[in-house]
Amino acid sequence: MKCSNENCTKEAKNRGFCYSHYMRWWRHGEGTPAPLKQAPNGTGCIDSNGYVKVMVDGKSTYEHIILAERALGRKLTKDEVVHHTGKRHENRGPFRLVICTREYHALIHRRMEELGYENN
């Protein structure tokens, strides 16, 4: 069977993808035939950027933002963002999410890139 990704001629292995497209899907949610895939933990769907989206009060929103706001007991400010310490869809468990300022978040990613860790 051929890989489900358009223009790929490799043999499908996992979920209808060749190894390289499966890994891209696993890390980022890219290369999928449909724009949304079921999340691994069943809480919502993974969007094309690899983040889990859930329905809250009839509105689609990111799960990591909901979890961060619950932990804080308030809404995030415009200067606050949520950093994932693992894959973008991994929102559960200790130390998976870090709430920080936009400036500090950019610094984290610059440093990760310098060290060769930037993969999501």
PyMOL commands that set and color helices and strands:
alter all, ss='L'
color gray80, all
select helices_A, chain A and resi 19-28+63-72+102-114
alter helices_A, ss='H'
color red, helices_A
select strands_A, chain A and resi 37-38+45-46+52-56+59-62+80-84+97-101
alter strands_A, ss='S'
color yellow, strands_A
deselect
rebuild
show_as cartoon
